[in-house]
Amino acid sequence: MEEVAVLGSGIMGAGIAQTMAAAGIRVLLVDVSEQFLTKAMKDISGSLNRMVKKKSLSEEDARQIVGRIQTVSTAGNDYSKLSQADLILEVVPEKIEIKEKVLVAAAACAKSSAIIASNTSSISITKCASLVPAERAAKFAGLHFFNPVPLMKLVEVIRGLQTSDETVEALTALCKKIGKVPVPCIDSPGFVCNRILVPMINEAIFAVFEGVATPADIDSVMKLGANHPMGPLSLADMIGLDTILSVMEVLHREFGDDKYRPCPLLRKMVDAKQLGRKTGKGFFNYSKM
């Protein structure tokens, strides 16, 4: 693949764009606002500059990576610049109505050979594939990256009911090209990682809610007792509590099992916009960082 369009320039979208560009791939970073795109490029430059300071990347390589990323605003709902992309990867918020709007518009402009994929962390890939024209469904799959994208090796390659073998093979090859470890899985709520990880985080939130221990002590227990590199509540703050809630809601709805019931404290914190690192406060305070 020579050109990839990344739809959504948030933390995940910017990280994916940086990773693709670092592997020599041309990237179209797409969002509805020039303001969002400017921030994303600033974040990418900051990430690369930190690598330069650590001597893990040269200044010239950093410039070339930035040079491979072209920003595209779709403020007027114009997706025509995506027409030559070999892969269109949707990385918008975990709301099916937002994904539908973006996927329908992108599919209408994509070339016939293009693969369309979603970075959703929990929504059905089969359902997402049904949003694009039927003749494109075989070239639709899930490509689930993990945050922070430049550092995390795992990518879940998710096969929907309609996804062809050729599509899975092409995405698997792409993951290897950009230095990731692709793990195939079928379309099931939460896929593999989030089906196991997010309920554990939700249980840690229940422990706070019930006064079992403080957030700091819960994280210490899991780091020292389970050898986790990061405590579940610090990890929740890094992922974003709104994302944790969205995943739990999908698991609860799709499986119909109350073991996936989101903790009431999680809902309250999301309502209060205490989402973690991105808002400066979650289970821990990041306002001075």
PESULTA-V158908 format. One line per field, one symbol per residue. ss: DSSP state (~ for helix, > for strand, _ for the rest). psi: psi as a letter, one per 40 degrees, with the letter a starting at -180 (. if undefined). burial: 1 if it has 16 or more other C-alpha atoms within 10 Angstrom, else 0. A space follows every 10 residues. Layout:
ss=???
psi=???
burial=???
This chain:
ss=__>>>>>___ ~~~~~~~~~~ ~~___>>>>> >__~~~~~~~ ~~~~~~~~~~ ~~~_____~~ ~~~~~~~_>> >>>______~ ~~____>>>> _____~~~~~ ~~~~~~~~~_ ____>>>>__ ____~~~~~_ ___~~~~~~> >>>>>_____ ___>>>>>>_ ____~~~~~~ ~~~~~~~___ >>>>>>____ __~~~~~~~~ ~~~~~~~~~_ ____~~~~~~ ~~~~~_____ _~~~~~~~~_ ~~~~~~~~~~ ~~~~~__~~~ ___~~~~~~~ ~____>~~~_ >___>____
psi=hdhhhhhhfa dddddddddd ddeehhhhhh iehddddddd dddddddddd dddeeeiidd dddddddehh ihhfdefhed eedehdhhhh fiifhddddd ddddddddei ideihhiiei edihddddde diideeddfh ihghiihhdd dhdhhhhhhi dehidddddd dddddddefi hhhiiihihe bddddddddd ddddddddde fdiidddddd dddddefhdh iddddddddh dddddddddd dddddfheee hhhddddddd defgeadeee hbeihede.
burial=0011111111 1111111111 1101111111 1100011001 1011100110 0100000000 0100110110 1111000010 1111111111 1111010011 0110111011 0001111111 1111110111 1100011111 1111110011 0011111111 1110001100 1101100111 1101011111 1101100110 1111111110 0000100111 1100000000 1111111111 1111111111 1100000001 1110010011 0011111101 111000000
